[in-house]
Amino acid sequence: MGDSAGGTPHQPRVLVVDDEPNIVNLVRMSLRFHGFDVVTATCGGDALNAVGDARPDLMVLDVMLPDIDGFEVCRRLRDDGTDIPVIFLTARHTNADKVAGLTYGGDDYVTKPFSVDELVARVRAVLRRTHREEPSTVVNLLRFADIVLNEDTHEVTRDGHPVELSPTEFKLMRYLLTNPRRVLSRAQILDAVWTYDFHGGDTVVDQYVSYLRRKLGQHGPPLIHTRRGFGYILLESGACE
């Protein structure tokens, strides 16, 4: 079994099972940002052990694993009477595979390449549907200085003024808000904001930071600062840099 985030009893715990480290890291990071505790496994055998040891509230389960495939993992859990919700994560796109996943007892199916926002939304939806997530566990608002971001409505305000953002600008704003006063490299921002298989260059980060600065700058002083040679940081204007 992989690592644990050491969550509190009020954090829904998600078991992420995939043998691709970049996907595990991306999903783990995204779920933690949204208030979930995360444990990981890289094969079917470890996943079955983790269900008993970590008692997760939901499992994100890759189908193509090196030992036991995800369908078989889910079948064994159901045969044992374990009703943990399962979201299959796979590169398979055929309807037959989707039907097979649901037949084996899966609750949802996400195909690769995927949007981390979509995956987080599906995790929340399945937890609500299976009554495993308390409403109070979801962090709805992110705040920094005079910026407020509502994760439920996708609304952003600065000093009380609405700031209209595109979906990508919104994801970038949220990533900065979850990492205030921390220098973030372009590579880190690419991994968090764009899908894991995005092949564009670092210039797309600079471009969207420029868009965001322009929109936020209409209602206050600069908050997104450049650290030449390193990346960007969300920092109050006038703070010691």
C-alpha positions as CSV (number, residue, x, y, z in Angstrom):
1,M,0.0,0.0,0.0
2,G,1.1,3.6,-0.6
3,D,0.9,6.6,1.6
4,S,-1.8,8.2,3.8
5,A,-2.6,11.8,4.2
6,G,-3.3,11.3,7.9
7,G,-6.8,12.7,7.7
8,T,-9.3,13.5,10.5
9,P,-12.5,11.5,11.1
10,H,-14.4,14.2,9.2
11,Q,-12.4,13.8,5.9
12,P,-13.7,11.2,3.4
13,R,-10.9,8.8,2.6
14,V,-10.3,7.9,-1.0
15,L,-8.1,4.9,-2.1
16,V,-6.4,5.6,-5.5
17,V,-5.2,2.5,-7.3
18,D,-3.1,2.9,-10.4
19,D,0.3,1.7,-11.5
20,E,1.3,4.9,-13.3
21,P,3.0,7.2,-10.7
22,N,2.2,10.4,-12.6
23,I,-1.5,9.7,-12.5
24,V,-1.4,8.6,-8.8
25,N,0.4,11.9,-7.9
26,L,-2.0,14.0,-9.9
27,V,-5.2,12.5,-8.5
28,R,-3.8,12.4,-5.0
29,M,-2.8,16.1,-5.1
30,S,-6.1,17.1,-6.6
31,L,-8.2,15.2,-4.0
32,R,-6.1,16.5,-1.1
33,F,-6.7,20.1,-2.3
34,H,-10.4,19.5,-2.1
35,G,-10.3,18.2,1.5
36,F,-10.1,14.5,1.0
37,D,-7.8,12.1,2.8
38,V,-5.9,9.9,0.3
39,V,-4.3,6.5,0.4
40,T,-2.7,4.8,-2.6
41,A,-1.9,1.4,-4.1
42,T,-0.2,0.4,-7.3
43,C,-1.6,-3.1,-7.8
44,G,-4.7,-5.1,-7.2
45,G,-3.4,-7.2,-4.3
46,D,-2.4,-4.1,-2.4
47,A,-5.7,-2.5,-3.2
48,L,-7.6,-5.4,-1.6
49,N,-5.4,-5.2,1.5
50,A,-5.8,-1.4,1.7
51,V,-9.6,-1.7,1.7
52,G,-9.3,-3.7,4.9
53,D,-6.5,-1.7,6.5
54,A,-7.4,1.9,5.6
55,R,-11.2,1.5,5.4
56,P,-11.6,4.1,2.6
57,D,-15.0,5.6,1.8
58,L,-14.4,5.3,-2.0
59,M,-11.9,3.7,-4.4
60,V,-10.7,5.2,-7.7
61,L,-9.6,2.0,-9.4
62,D,-7.6,1.6,-12.6
63,V,-8.7,-1.4,-14.7
64,M,-5.3,-2.3,-16.2
65,L,-3.2,-3.3,-13.2
66,P,0.0,-5.5,-13.3
67,D,-1.4,-8.4,-11.2
68,I,-5.2,-8.5,-10.8
69,D,-7.2,-6.2,-13.1
70,G,-9.6,-3.7,-11.6
71,F,-12.7,-5.6,-12.7
72,E,-11.5,-8.6,-10.7
73,V,-10.6,-6.5,-7.7
74,C,-14.2,-5.1,-7.7
75,R,-15.7,-8.5,-8.2
76,R,-13.8,-10.0,-5.2
77,L,-14.9,-7.0,-3.0
78,R,-18.5,-7.5,-3.9
79,D,-18.3,-11.3,-3.4
80,D,-16.9,-10.6,0.1
81,G,-19.8,-8.3,0.9
82,T,-17.7,-5.1,0.7
83,D,-19.9,-2.2,-0.6
84,I,-17.2,0.4,-1.0
85,P,-18.1,2.7,-3.9
86,V,-15.8,2.2,-6.9
87,I,-15.0,4.6,-9.8
88,F,-13.1,2.8,-12.6
89,L,-10.3,4.8,-14.2
90,T,-9.1,3.4,-17.5
91,A,-7.9,4.0,-21.0
92,R,-10.6,1.6,-22.4
93,H,-13.3,3.5,-24.2
94,T,-15.7,0.8,-25.5
95,N,-19.3,0.6,-24.3
96,A,-18.7,-3.1,-23.6
97,D,-16.0,-2.3,-21.1
98,K,-18.1,0.4,-19.4
99,V,-21.0,-2.1,-19.1
100,A,-18.6,-4.7,-17.7
101,G,-17.3,-2.3,-15.1
102,L,-20.8,-1.5,-13.9
103,T,-21.8,-5.2,-14.0
104,Y,-18.9,-6.0,-11.7
105,G,-20.3,-3.5,-9.2
106,G,-18.6,-0.3,-10.1
107,D,-20.4,3.0,-9.4
108,D,-18.9,5.2,-12.2
109,Y,-16.5,5.1,-15.0
110,V,-13.9,7.7,-16.1
111,T,-11.8,7.3,-19.2
112,K,-8.2,8.5,-19.8
113,P,-7.2,11.2,-20.6
114,F,-9.4,12.8,-18.0
115,S,-10.0,16.1,-16.3
116,V,-9.1,16.2,-12.6
117,D,-12.0,18.5,-12.1
118,E,-14.4,16.0,-13.5
119,L,-12.9,13.2,-11.5
120,V,-13.2,15.2,-8.2
121,A,-16.8,16.1,-9.1
122,R,-17.6,12.4,-9.7
123,V,-16.0,11.4,-6.4
124,R,-18.2,13.9,-4.6
125,A,-21.3,12.8,-6.5
126,V,-20.8,9.1,-5.7
127,L,-20.0,9.8,-2.1
128,R,-23.2,11.9,-1.8
129,R,-25.2,9.3,-3.6
130,T,-23.9,6.6,-1.3
131,H,-24.3,8.8,1.8
132,R,-20.6,8.6,2.7
133,E,-19.8,12.3,2.6
134,E,-21.2,14.7,5.2
135,P,-22.1,18.1,3.7
136,S,-19.8,19.8,6.2
137,T,-16.7,18.0,4.8
138,V,-16.8,19.9,1.5
139,V,-14.8,23.1,1.4
140,N,-16.9,25.5,-0.6
141,L,-15.0,28.7,-0.3
142,L,-11.3,29.6,-0.9
143,R,-10.1,33.0,0.3
144,F,-6.9,35.0,0.0
145,A,-6.6,38.7,0.7
146,D,-9.8,40.2,-0.9
147,I,-10.3,37.2,-3.3
148,V,-13.1,34.7,-2.7
149,L,-13.6,31.6,-4.9
150,N,-16.7,29.5,-4.5
151,E,-16.1,25.9,-5.6
152,D,-19.7,25.0,-5.9
153,T,-20.9,27.9,-8.1
154,H,-17.5,28.6,-9.8
155,E,-17.9,32.3,-8.9
156,V,-14.9,34.5,-8.1
157,T,-15.0,37.9,-6.5
158,R,-12.3,40.5,-5.6
159,D,-13.1,43.2,-3.1
160,G,-16.8,42.2,-3.6
161,H,-16.6,42.6,-7.4
162,P,-17.4,39.7,-9.7
163,V,-14.5,38.4,-11.7
164,E,-15.5,36.5,-14.9
165,L,-13.1,33.7,-15.5
166,S,-12.9,31.0,-18.2
167,P,-12.8,27.4,-17.0
168,T,-9.0,27.2,-17.3
169,E,-8.5,30.6,-15.6
170,F,-10.8,29.3,-12.8
171,K,-8.6,26.2,-12.3
172,L,-5.5,28.3,-12.2
173,M,-7.0,30.7,-9.7
174,R,-8.0,27.8,-7.5
175,Y,-4.6,26.2,-7.7
176,L,-2.9,29.5,-6.6
177,L,-5.4,29.9,-3.8
178,T,-4.7,26.4,-2.4
179,N,-1.0,27.3,-2.4
180,P,-0.7,30.9,-1.2
181,R,2.7,32.4,-0.4
182,R,4.4,29.5,-2.1
183,V,6.5,29.7,-5.2
184,L,5.0,27.4,-7.9
185,S,7.0,26.3,-10.9
186,R,5.5,26.3,-14.4
187,A,5.8,22.5,-14.4
188,Q,3.8,22.2,-11.2
189,I,1.1,24.6,-12.6
190,L,0.9,22.6,-15.8
191,D,0.4,19.3,-13.9
192,A,-2.3,20.8,-11.7
193,V,-4.3,22.9,-14.1
194,W,-4.0,21.0,-17.4
195,T,-4.7,17.3,-18.0
196,Y,-1.7,15.0,-17.4
197,D,-1.3,14.3,-21.1
198,F,-1.1,17.9,-22.1
199,H,1.8,18.4,-24.5
200,G,1.9,22.2,-24.7
201,G,4.8,24.2,-23.5
202,D,5.4,26.4,-20.5
203,T,4.3,29.5,-22.4
204,V,0.7,28.5,-21.9
205,V,1.2,29.1,-18.1
206,D,2.6,32.6,-18.7
207,Q,-0.3,33.4,-21.0
208,Y,-3.0,32.4,-18.5
209,V,-1.2,34.1,-15.6
210,S,-1.3,37.2,-17.7
211,Y,-5.0,36.8,-18.4
212,L,-5.6,36.3,-14.6
213,R,-3.5,39.3,-13.6
214,R,-5.4,41.5,-16.0
215,K,-8.8,40.5,-14.7
216,L,-7.8,40.7,-11.0
217,G,-6.0,43.9,-11.5
218,Q,-9.2,45.7,-12.4
219,H,-10.2,45.6,-8.7
220,G,-7.0,45.9,-6.8
221,P,-3.2,45.8,-6.6
222,P,-1.2,42.9,-8.0
223,L,-1.3,39.6,-6.0
224,I,0.3,37.2,-8.5
225,H,4.1,37.8,-8.5
226,T,6.9,36.4,-10.7
227,R,9.9,34.8,-9.3
228,R,12.3,34.9,-12.2
229,G,13.8,31.5,-12.9
230,F,11.4,29.8,-10.4
231,G,7.8,30.5,-11.2
232,Y,4.9,32.4,-9.6
233,I,3.7,33.2,-6.1
234,L,0.4,34.4,-4.7
235,L,1.4,37.1,-2.2
236,E,-0.2,40.2,-0.7
237,S,0.9,43.4,-2.2
238,G,3.3,45.1,0.2
239,A,4.2,41.8,1.9
240,C,7.9,41.1,2.5
241,E,9.1,39.1,-0.6
